């Protein structure tokens, strides 16, 4: 069978022949129909993620849509790689795809939909009437965050991103205001200050943009305050580090929370979110742009700037 195989960290995977994996006890062989190419896939292959593979060569991908031997259409996870014509999974790692929902759309929404909903609801505890800033809103997950935050009752949603084309579409998805990140430091600080007073910050960027936002939070007086700004750190698209002055933590209500595998909701909660996200997508209550690409072109599109669109590989 054909698969996208990584031979060395920091290199692109190759489209090549590999042996079909034999099912073990409790495993089923899935015919893969659609596999999303995510930012997580890229950083894992680059060797810059804490969970990057140590045993190479390896088939890339960890989730996909596919068809089980009994004909059931499912989203599934696999530790043995999913960017292939066939992959191994277990029934408990599968979620049925609703009738009427395209496999590629289901595969595209699984990661950004579930992780974003969990970050907003589980980690940030976003409440109706609160104000939200999304750093990195022009990415796929950021666009989903705008839509889900509106459904969760956020009073004001401010979307900050770099891609001007996608940024211009975000008010149509539910954003009340947008901030262009590609501007001089002081101008960007002024833009953050002009909005101000955020209850929750959903941060897909870290690095310089987050550092500049944090720098706007501190105060220089000794006045007692009780405000809180819950910053949920999800991704590092703009950098792995920030400068964090101690004075900001003592003179503002900033609370920094990470969101990832180490602080995720229980599996049964994630399963319910995935079901709800797919139902929303199937019913037209959620929008995501998909670029379907043959798996054979994986090496060509691996480093492609997706421009706010999720690339989905079709075996």
Buried (B, 14 or more C-beta within 10 A) or exposed (E): BBBBBBEEBEBBBEBEEBEEBEBEEEBBBBEBBBBBBBBBBBBBBBBEBEEBBEEEBBBBBBBBBBBBEEEBBBBBBBEBBBBBBBBBBBEEBBBEBBEEBBBBBBBBBBBBBBBBBBBBBBBBEBEEEBBBBBBBBBBBBBBBBBBBBBEBEBEBBBBBBBBEEBBEBBBEBBBBBBBBBEEEEEEBBEBBEEBEEBBBBBBBBBBBBBBBBBBBBBEEEEEEEEEEBBBBBBBBBBEEEBEBEEEBBEBBBBBBBEBBEEEBBEEEBBBBBBBBBBEBBBEEEBBBBBBBBEBEBBEEBBEEEBEBBBBBBBB
